[in-house]
Amino acid sequence: MEKTKKIMLSEAEMPQAWYNIVADMTNKPLPVLNPQTREPMTREQLCVLFAEGVVDQEFTQERYVEIPEEVQDLYRIWRCTPLVRAYGLEKALDTPAKIYFKNEGTSPIGSHKLNTAIPQVYYNYKQGIKHLTTETGGGQWGSALSFACSKFGLDLKVFMVKASYFQKPYRKLMMNTWGADVIPSPSDQTDAGRAILAQDPDCLGSLGIAISEAVEVAMRNQATTRYTLGSVLNYVLMHQTIIGEEAVKQFEKIGEMPDIVIGCFGGGSNFAGIGFPFLRMNMKEGRHIRVVAVEPQSCPKLTRGVFQYDFGDTTGLTPLIPMYTLGHNFQPADIHAGGLRYHGAGAIVSQLLHDELIEAVSVPQMETFEAGLLFANTEGIIPAPESAHAVAQAIREAKKAKEEGVSKTILFNLSGHGLIDMYAYEQYFAGNLRNFTISDEYIRSTTSELPNIIK
Ligand SMILES: *Cc1c(COP(=O)(O)O)cnc(C)c1O
């Protein structure tokens, strides 16, 4: 019997607009606040830090935002990405569920992050900005931005979380290949970095600290330099919706729709990317597709955090963002899904969770690697440790479907491949990994420091 494994779209079928879910939300996301005045950040204030083009997108109420021709042109290097039926995984699980995954690992940098790196650099380039700064955890965002900067002729300084800098030398070299300057964070190049090193010279860094450093450098060089962020913000989530827009078209081609859509969750961008276009069907067409975010048990902001205003970084330089958060001083354990070690969630996703329009679960580290190995051996692709969280949840859902004797259609986003993350797998094989549970007491201590703005 002929079985279609991959559902493809031609380049001509690539969606030409991003989807802005804010247009369809009954309860709009709360505004981002100026930390000094606690008034909503204005366009002018945000434009000090970010390109004008993306700031406009942060505020837009339009349902669809057209993808600029130059961006579409670069997207076509690898898009559309395949939607794949995971027959091998289904067989191994002996499940009646159908499991599909969207393979964002096929991008040149190996993950979904290029979907937003390209438009972000494009809008800076249009504005005449010459230098960009950013942070990177796992190295994925830095790689994406490096490649995008090389295409538009901007230069780039990347503050890379020190733990990853040493664990992932190849990510650093990828960034160097595309011409970026990569600095291990905390560094002695910024006040923020120096302050932390003075307290703890051996600090291995965090995304929050690296953000502080990148923001500081951009603020110091206003005329020519802007900062970029690879997740969390509204426009970043919107850029990623190309993933779900393609997936909707692909499912339409085979006359099916998923019952469950799953994405791993760091700041929310790949989850939003795969999930929002399906949520639109729930909101506009009365469907009941479950959209599930998967976070690490060791960094459980969605399942155990509080809904409150918090800084996006550790030092308190960024605007206050309404988020599910563990507190900006929360220090996540040194797990190998670097991209998921972030204390908060984006404003839109936080509002959706608050309104119970999406679900959230957490998965322990060992289960994610077991899932990653099963996926590698059944489908051939070694998933990024972040993406393995989505695989793990897809497996849980497929097992549940078997127990209940129902055939569900499950879609998960394979946000990236793990070929540059083999150090993590090496640690797993060597028996050096374990699960980390966080005490309620620790979460109480890091969340009790937050301002009491959302009552
Ligand atoms: C960065 C990253 C993530 C987490 O970031 P989100 O903004 O939550 O998507 C997940 N998977 C991979 C492969 C990443 O590089």
The ligand as an SDF file (V2000), in Angstrom:
LIG
                    3D

 15 15  0  0  0  0  0  0  0  0999 V2000
   15.5400   28.5260   20.8090 C   0  0  0  0  0  0  0  0  0  0  0  0
   14.9730   27.1910   20.5960 C   0  0  0  0  0  0  0  0  0  0  0  0
   13.7980   26.8030   21.2610 C   0  0  0  0  0  0  0  0  0  0  0  0
   13.1030   27.6370   22.3080 C   0  0  0  0  0  0  0  0  0  0  0  0
   12.7150   28.9050   21.9360 O   0  0  0  0  0  0  0  0  0  0  0  0
   11.1990   29.2920   21.6490 P   0  0  0  0  0  0  0  0  0  0  0  0
   11.2270   30.7580   21.4530 O   0  0  0  0  0  0  0  0  0  0  0  0
   10.3890   28.8870   22.8170 O   0  0  0  0  0  0  0  0  0  0  0  0
   10.8340   28.5580   20.4130 O   0  0  0  0  0  0  0  0  0  0  0  0
   13.2800   25.5550   20.9630 C   0  0  0  0  0  0  0  0  0  0  0  0
   13.8620   24.7410   20.0800 N   0  0  0  0  0  0  0  0  0  0  0  0
   15.0100   25.0620   19.4420 C   0  0  0  0  0  0  0  0  0  0  0  0
   15.6150   24.0980   18.4910 C   0  0  0  0  0  0  0  0  0  0  0  0
   15.5920   26.3120   19.6750 C   0  0  0  0  0  0  0  0  0  0  0  0
   16.6930   26.6450   19.0250 O   0  0  0  0  0  0  0  0  0  0  0  0
  1  2  1  0
  2  3  1  0
  2 14  2  0
  3  4  1  0
  3 10  2  0
  4  5  1  0
  5  6  1  0
  6  7  2  0
  6  8  1  0
  6  9  1  0
 10 11  1  0
 11 12  2  0
 12 13  1  0
 12 14  1  0
 14 15  1  0
M  END
$$$$
